[in-house]
Amino acid sequence: MQSGVKLRDIQIRSTARILRFMSTLSYGRWLIERVGCTRFGSSILGSVLGYRRSFQTLDEAERAVKPYAKGGHENPANAALHLQLNCAARPSDYAAFYYLRDRMPFIRKVFDFGGNVGNLYYCYKNYLPLASDLKWTVYDLPENNSRGQTLASERKVANLQFTDNIREAGAVDLFIASGSLHYFDKPLPNLLEGLDQLPRYILINRTPLTEGREFAVVQDARHIRVASMIYNRSRMIADFERLGYAVLGEWQAPELRLPVADRPSADLCAFSGLWLEHVNRHAAGSESLHNLAPTSFDGVTTRSRHFDDAPKADLATQIPSNA
Ligand SMILES: C[S@@+](CC[C@H](N)C(=O)[O-])C[C@H]1O[C@@H](n2cnc3c(N)ncnc32)[C@H](O)[C@@H]1O
């Protein structure tokens, strides 16, 4: 980083820290919101916060953070961190295991969207009964794919493979998007509707979703900074339902949170998890769904919630959230 960029970075981070502190006080929160809702105030906040302000689109956030990104998702330290974080299951993984445990023996193909170097595979195989002929495909950025391939060869793991072709996602039993949806400029239902087939099960985990208007921010993990899009939960669920999916489980990922420096009312105290099953075989793109063992949930559209009353933990985050 050039010294000018470094200095600006220090200024941005210090300002974000001061605003974070202010937002812990009710008057401070009120003040930030009041200042931010005037045109003049919001432009001052925007200029002092730089890449740490909120944006309307992922593209705007990506452009703002570019000089400060430190390699972003493809920084090798990031892959090492994810492997380490996934040595053991995290709280939100246990909710996922609840839905996966009975289905896993019947699942032959998994598509792991934003699966990094395969860290979720290495973690889940210690907790779930994976089929011996399971094919687990990770979709990630080229550098992570190649690191993952090397790691899989070193560990002599034959059923883990890597791709940069999203079209492979259709012909799978289980689509996993853990900690990744928010890095894509299209919501997942829009990405899926272009496929020839739709996955039967979808596991979404560790994803920041809002009930308010959609916005983008930069997650600051110190070693990297990455732009994230915070999608609207109800809209995403409605779009999944239009594709023939039912949400059969919802939970919170209390290990992750997302502060929004210039709009504390939009802070997320926890990330989200969703379990979806394709129940409407007549919806677009569903004709060639696989005939897996039927589940006791088929056709049921009520949602079970987990951890709704859990304390909103301020724990280390997968990308330690905006410090
Ligand atoms: C926070 S990590 C999630 C890792 C893992 N799935 C987990 O739950 O621990 C997000 C992953 O999304 C990947 N990613 C981000 N943008 C991407 C893109 N445009 N195409 C493919 N992968 C992307 C990153 O490289 C990174 O591996």
The ligand as a MOL file (V3000), in Angstrom:
LIG
                    3D

  0  0  0     0  0            999 V3000
M  V30 BEGIN CTAB
M  V30 COUNTS 27 29 0 0 0
M  V30 BEGIN ATOM
M  V30 1 C -16.3060 -16.1380 3.5820 0
M  V30 2 S -15.7540 -17.2960 2.4150 0 CHG=1
M  V30 3 C -16.8070 -18.6850 2.7570 0
M  V30 4 C -16.0390 -19.9640 2.8790 0
M  V30 5 C -16.8690 -21.1610 3.2440 0
M  V30 6 N -17.9530 -21.3950 2.3050 0
M  V30 7 C -17.3730 -21.0980 4.6810 0
M  V30 8 O -18.5760 -21.1210 4.9360 0
M  V30 9 O -16.5590 -21.0490 5.5850 0 CHG=-1
M  V30 10 C -16.4230 -16.6520 0.9070 0
M  V30 11 C -15.9160 -17.3480 -0.3100 0
M  V30 12 O -16.6100 -16.8230 -1.4570 0
M  V30 13 C -15.6830 -16.7650 -2.5210 0
M  V30 14 N -16.0980 -15.8010 -3.5510 0
M  V30 15 C -16.2960 -14.4760 -3.4010 0
M  V30 16 N -16.6170 -13.9130 -4.5700 0
M  V30 17 C -16.6140 -14.9020 -5.4890 0
M  V30 18 C -16.8730 -14.9570 -6.8980 0
M  V30 19 N -17.1740 -13.8770 -7.5890 0
M  V30 20 N -16.8120 -16.1500 -7.5200 0
M  V30 21 C -16.4930 -17.2750 -6.8150 0
M  V30 22 N -16.2350 -17.2870 -5.4800 0
M  V30 23 C -16.2900 -16.1150 -4.8240 0
M  V30 24 C -14.3990 -16.3240 -1.8450 0
M  V30 25 O -13.2570 -16.5640 -2.6130 0
M  V30 26 C -14.4420 -17.1270 -0.5460 0
M  V30 27 O -13.7900 -18.3540 -0.6900 0
M  V30 END ATOM
M  V30 BEGIN BOND
M  V30 1 1 1 2
M  V30 2 1 2 3
M  V30 3 1 2 10
M  V30 4 1 3 4
M  V30 5 1 4 5
M  V30 6 1 5 6
M  V30 7 1 5 7
M  V30 8 2 7 8
M  V30 9 1 7 9
M  V30 10 1 10 11
M  V30 11 1 11 12
M  V30 12 1 11 26
M  V30 13 1 12 13
M  V30 14 1 13 14
M  V30 15 1 13 24
M  V30 16 1 14 15
M  V30 17 1 14 23
M  V30 18 2 15 16
M  V30 19 1 16 17
M  V30 20 1 17 18
M  V30 21 2 17 23
M  V30 22 1 18 19
M  V30 23 2 18 20
M  V30 24 1 20 21
M  V30 25 2 21 22
M  V30 26 1 22 23
M  V30 27 1 24 25
M  V30 28 1 24 26
M  V30 29 1 26 27
M  V30 END BOND
M  V30 END CTAB
M  END
